[in-house]
Amino acid sequence: MSPVLELDRVVRRYPQADGSELTVLDSVSLSIGRGETVSVAGRSGSGKSTLLHVAAGIETPSEGSVRLGGRELAGLSDPERSRLRGRFVGLVFQFFHLVPYLTVRENVLLPARIARVHEAPAEDGDPVGVGAAADRLLAAVGLEGRAREPARRLSGGEMQRTAIARALLLRPALLLADEPTGNLDARGAGAVADLLFRLVRDRDAGLLLATHDPELAARAGTRLRLRGGRLFADELPPSSGAR
């Protein structure tokens, strides 16, 4: 099976006020297929978020190649990249990015509304209505009883569970998670991590996870560290709780 995401010698530089350039990613190569989980650890400011933004086509690399779903992102227009991202990628962020005045269910349905689609793939391959898909996901994350409540009434852990359901609504082949437990206490972080890895496994999606949390990083099948703009194999031992 072809990789869902391929980065080949990706470089990302940013111009500085003094005319110099800051290199955040330096010749980064990475490949992720369905069912594979990869964590990237690193200190704050090490470039983890930049790596995820480049992988999603939100940012353009200064050099190198990014292929999403087998398609090269270079040369695509912004709308084309957005459509490709909507088909293949689910995004989970540290700060949830829910619309507070919308209900939990309405927040989960946002990707379908934005993409103007009315059906989502089902586990058996037959499409289902996005409403039914949202209801199933809310049950899977334990929020079926909160579906009609405004998102602003949720706890932090419930908000992140809603964000994970939203990211998985259209059954993306790749989930990109940026510090998904960074805004939660230890108990909430553990519950969200359990849920994230279980749902990724159940839906046979690839996962690229950026985190500074060594326990969360250790749960991934492949553990990498971003240092000085380059990726290295992490020295963390496999977690006994890895899924």
URNOR-V566012 format. One record per residue. N is the residue number from 0. SS is DSSP state (helix for helix, strand for strand, loop for the rest). PSI is psi in whole degrees, -180 to 180 (999 if undefined). BURIAL is 1 if it has 9 or more other ideal C-beta (glycine too) atoms within 8 Angstrom, else 0. Layout:
{{N SS PSI BURIAL} {N SS PSI BURIAL}}
This chain:
{{0 loop 136 0} {1 loop 147 0} {2 loop 148 1} {3 loop -37 1} {4 strand 133 1} {5 strand 123 1} {6 strand 128 1} {7 strand 107 1} {8 strand 51 1} {9 strand 132 1} {10 strand 137 1} {11 strand 117 1} {12 strand 151 1} {13 strand 132 0} {14 strand 143 0} {15 loop 164 0} {16 loop -29 0} {17 loop 5 0} {18 loop -9 0} {19 loop 179 0} {20 strand 140 0} {21 strand 121 0} {22 strand 115 1} {23 strand -40 1} {24 strand 132 1} {25 strand 99 1} {26 strand 53 1} {27 strand 126 1} {28 strand 139 1} {29 strand 143 1} {30 strand 132 0} {31 strand 131 1} {32 loop 174 1} {33 loop 139 1} {34 loop -5 0} {35 loop 138 1} {36 strand 129 1} {37 strand 128 1} {38 strand 144 1} {39 strand 112 1} {40 strand 165 1} {41 loop 159 1} {42 loop 162 0} {43 loop 132 0} {44 loop 5 0} {45 loop -11 0} {46 loop 9 1} {47 helix -46 1} {48 helix -38 0} {49 helix -42 1} {50 helix -45 1} {51 helix -38 1} {52 helix -40 1} {53 helix -42 1} {54 helix -34 1} {55 helix -7 1} {56 loop 13 1} {57 loop -37 0} {58 loop 153 0} {59 loop 132 0} {60 loop 150 1} {61 loop -34 0} {62 strand 162 0} {63 strand -178 1} {64 strand 139 1} {65 strand 124 1} {66 strand 128 1} {67 strand 120 1} {68 loop 30 1} {69 loop 1 0} {70 strand 131 0} {71 strand 130 0} {72 loop -26 1} {73 loop 133 0} {74 loop -12 0} {75 loop 146 1} {76 loop 167 0} {77 helix -46 0} {78 helix -37 0} {79 helix -42 0} {80 helix -39 1} {81 helix -43 1} {82 helix -42 1} {83 helix -42 1} {84 helix -40 1} {85 helix -30 1} {86 helix -37 1} {87 helix -18 1} {88 strand 137 1} {89 strand 139 1} {90 strand 133 1} {91 strand 128 1} {92 loop 165 1} {93 loop -38 0} {94 loop 23 0} {95 loop -51 1} {96 loop 44 0} {97 loop 157 1} {98 loop 111 0} {99 loop -31 0} {100 loop -9 0} {101 loop 155 1} {102 strand 167 1} {103 helix -47 1} {104 helix -41 1} {105 helix -37 1} {106 helix -41 1} {107 helix -34 1} {108 loop -6 1} {109 helix -43 1} {110 helix -38 1} {111 helix -39 1} {112 helix -44 0} {113 helix -42 0} {114 helix -9 1} {115 loop 45 0} {116 loop 152 0} {117 loop -6 0} {118 strand 150 0} {119 strand 146 1} {120 loop 143 0} {121 loop 171 1} {122 loop -32 0} {123 loop 5 0} {124 loop -14 0} {125 loop 132 0} {126 loop 151 0} {127 strand 160 1} {128 strand 146 0} {129 helix -29 1} {130 helix -45 0} {131 helix -39 0} {132 helix -41 1} {133 helix -42 1} {134 helix -40 1} {135 helix -41 0} {136 helix -40 1} {137 helix -36 1} {138 helix -40 1} {139 helix -31 0} {140 loop 6 1} {141 loop 28 0} {142 loop 18 1} {143 helix -29 0} {144 helix -9 0} {145 helix 8 1} {146 loop -34 1} {147 loop 3 0} {148 loop 149 1} {149 strand 144 1} {150 helix -26 1} {151 helix -16 0} {152 helix -3 0} {153 loop 156 1} {154 loop 171 0} {155 helix -44 1} {156 helix -39 1} {157 helix -37 1} {158 helix -42 1} {159 helix -36 1} {160 helix -38 1} {161 helix -43 1} {162 helix -37 1} {163 helix -43 1} {164 helix -43 1} {165 helix -44 1} {166 helix -29 1} {167 helix 1 1} {168 loop -47 1} {169 loop 21 1} {170 loop 61 1} {171 loop 152 1} {172 loop -20 1} {173 strand 133 1} {174 strand 128 1} {175 strand 119 1} {176 strand 120 1} {177 strand 105 1} {178 loop 55 1} {179 loop -16 1} {180 loop 7 1} {181 loop -18 1} {182 loop 17 1} {183 loop 156 1} {184 loop 175 0} {185 helix -43 0} {186 helix -46 0} {187 helix -36 1} {188 helix -42 1} {189 helix -42 0} {190 helix -42 1} {191 helix -39 1} {192 helix -44 1} {193 helix -48 1} {194 helix -45 1} {195 helix -50 1} {196 helix -35 1} {197 helix -45 1} {198 helix -38 1} {199 helix -44 1} {200 helix -46 1} {201 helix -31 0} {202 loop 6 1} {203 loop 43 0} {204 loop 158 1} {205 strand 152 1} {206 strand 126 1} {207 strand 116 1} {208 strand 122 1} {209 strand 128 1} {210 strand 154 1} {211 loop 1 1} {212 loop 112 1} {213 helix -33 0} {214 helix -42 0} {215 helix -44 1} {216 helix -37 1} {217 loop -14 1} {218 loop -16 1} {219 loop 152 1} {220 loop -35 0} {221 strand 128 0} {222 strand 121 1} {223 strand 162 1} {224 strand 135 1} {225 strand 119 1} {226 strand 127 0} {227 loop 28 0} {228 loop -2 1} {229 strand 152 1} {230 strand 135 1} {231 strand 153 0} {232 strand 133 0} {233 loop 153 1} {234 loop 4 0} {235 loop 137 1} {236 loop 155 0} {237 loop 142 0} {238 loop 140 1} {239 loop -17 0} {240 loop 9 0} {241 loop 144 1} {242 loop 999 0}}
